[in-house]
Amino acid sequence: MPAGTYNITIEQGAKLSRDITWKNADRTPVNIAGYAFRMMARHKHDDEEPLISLSTESPPGGITIVDAGNGRFRIGLTEAQTTALNFTEAIYDLEAKPPADDAIRLLEGKITLSKEVTK
């Protein structure tokens, strides 16, 4: 299954909280109990350091399972984290790792940072 494309806009200086529901081709939710998730954003694919790194592991954190039985998880950044970001556009992907299987690249796309004016 190819990764879905989902573009994200982050508002600098504001909290980001985005719920995502993973569904099968027949539109039924995937049970994500026991899954691990990770997401990285970079300027270019081969950049050494990511601009953003999130996972269900702590640290870095930033991804939480909201409702495993219904395939729902949340990606989030705090106000302080978005304030510290300094780029215009980046690329990202998000992977899901089942308990006893290979990782699945679930989503990919662009992240646009909407720069803060009021500080």
N, C-alpha and C positions, 0 to 999 in steps of 0.2 A: 504494500500500500504506500503510495507516494505521500510525502508530507503535504499537509494543507498549507495554503498561503494565508497569513493573517498579519496585516500591518498594524502597528501600534504607534500611537502618539502619546508621548510623555510630556506632561506640563511641568516644566522646571519650577521647583518651589512648592509643588502640591503633592500630596500623597497619591500614589498609584495603587489601585486595587481592582484587578480584573479577574472575574470568575470565568472559567472555561469549562465546558462540559464536553467530554469525549464520548462520541457515539459511534456505533458500528454502522456499516453501510445501510442496514435496515432501520436506522434511526433509534435503535435501543441503546441505552447507556452501557459503556464498558465498566465492569466492576474493577476499580483500581486499588482494591485492598492489597497492601504489601508492595505496591509500586513505588519506585523512586523516580523523581523528576529532576532535570537540570536544564538550565537555559543560559546561553552566553550570547553577548552582542559584541561585535568588533567593527572597526572601520572597514577592514578587508578580511577575507577568509583566513589569510595567512599571517595576520598580525599576532605578535607574541602575546601581548597582554589584552585581556578582554576589557571592554568599557563597562560592561555589566556582567555579573556572574551570580546566578540564583540557583537554589536547589532545595530539595526537601531535607537535605542534610544541614546540620547546624554546626559551625558556620559553613557556607555563607547564609543559608536560610533564604527567605523570600518567596518560597513556594510552599503552600500548605494544602493538605487534602481537606476539602470541605465536606464532601459526602461521597465516600468511596463507592458505595453500592450504586450510586447514580452517576458515577464518572466525573464528579465535579471537583475541581481544584482551583486554587487562587494564586495568581502571581501578584507580588506587591513590592513597592518601594516606599520608604518613609519620606516625609517632607525633606528631612536633612539629606537623604540619599539623592533625591531628584535635584535638590539645590546644588549639590556637588558635581553633577554631570555637566560636561562641557564638550558637546559635539553638535552637529547639525543633523546628520543622518548616519545610521549604522545598519548593519545586517545582523540577524539573529537566527538561531534555531532552538527548538525545545525538544528534548528527548524524554521518553518514558522508558523506564527499565522494569520489566516484570520481574517477579521474585526468582524465577528459574528459567530465564530466557534472555536472548540478546536484546539490546536497546532498540527502540523504535523511534525514528525521527518523526515526531508528531506534527510540529508546526515549523514554519520558516517565514521570513519576511523582512520588512524594513521597520526600523524604529526611527521616528522623527521626534526630535526634541523641540518642543515649543518653548522658546526662551522666555524667561521671566522678565518683566519690565518693572513691576512694583517690588521693591526689596526693602 
